[in-house]
Each structure stands twice: as C-alpha cells, then as structure tokens.
Amino acid sequence: MTPPPQPPTPESSWYAVIDTAQDPALYPLVKGCRDVQCLVAGQVAPVLAATLPYLVRIRADEPLMHRWRSVGIGGGWGIMVQTALSRDALRVRLKTFLNARLPDGSVVWFRFYDPLVLRTFLHRSDPADLTPWFRDISRFVVEGEESDRLYHLGFDGTRVLEAVEPLTRE
C-alpha cells in the first residue's frame, strides 16, 4: 500500500464538489449550506440549476455532510478536495476542468466531479498532465465502486499516490 498523500496542514481546508444531478434531494441540501457556489457561472434556469456541480466548504455540522455520510456513500454524490486555496480560487481552478478536448477536436463536458471518473482519469493520465490538477491541491478524496472505502489521491510529481480508508456509515 502506498503511504497517504500529504497530511493535512493547519492552513488547508476541505471542500466538496457535489453533483446535484445524482439525487433530487441534493440540490436543497447544497443550497442550505453556508458556503456554496455553483461551478457554472451566470444565470441558469432553475430546472438546470438543480443538476449542476456545486463547490461546498465542508463543515461537519451541515445537514448535507450528515446525509452524505449516512446515505450518500456509494451514490456518486461528488468528490472532496483538500487545498490551501480560497473557495473562489479553487472554483476558478476547477472550472477549467469542466471542458475536455477529444482527439477529434470537439469539446465535451467533463464530469471530473464523478468519483469513479476522477479516480480513473488521474490514474490513467501522464504525470505532466496531472500538474494542473494538483497545483495547490493536496489531495482528492473519492469513493470507489465499493461503498466501504474512500480513496485519498495525491501526486508526488511523477505518479498518483493512493491511500485507502475503510469506511463505515453513520
């Protein structure tokens, strides 16, 4: 087993990117958070707003976090990010990853905030392509196909480091 990515530092914060399209109950929970911002800028139709990714500062006392721990694990609700960046700076960084260019030149929406997508993408990417993902980001935490563990993903400049955390539901 690879040692865990960088340990938390006092100046780092935890955020989640929540995919409200995964469960109709997520949008009201996300909107009820104290520190939340949609990754998509501008005015959005209400029906679309309930299906977009949101950046949320993780606070243990938020109803969203309680619900995620109790019933959301295994539901692909989103990813967690540990960073020293401010919420606004992290949002700007993450927004750059929402579009991907395919080999034929077309641009598509990249659902990096899907835990299975992100884990697979990071492990299959060239190290040079990973630098922007981990600049000022200590680690990503994602669930796997199994709902009994979380994967902590870091980068040492040459490869993705992965540590597994056993998980139990509340």
URTACOR-V270180 format. One line per field, one symbol per residue. burial: b if it has 16 or more other ideal C-beta (glycine too) atoms within 10 Angstrom, else e. Layout:
burial: ???
This chain:
burial: eeeebbeeeeebbbbbbbbbbbbeebbebbeebeebbbbeeeeeeeeeebebbbbbbbeeebebbebbeeebbeebbbbbbbbebebeebbebbeebbeeeeeeeeeeeebbbbbeebbebbeeeeeeebeebbeebbbbbbbbeeeeebbbbbbeeeebbbbeeeeeee
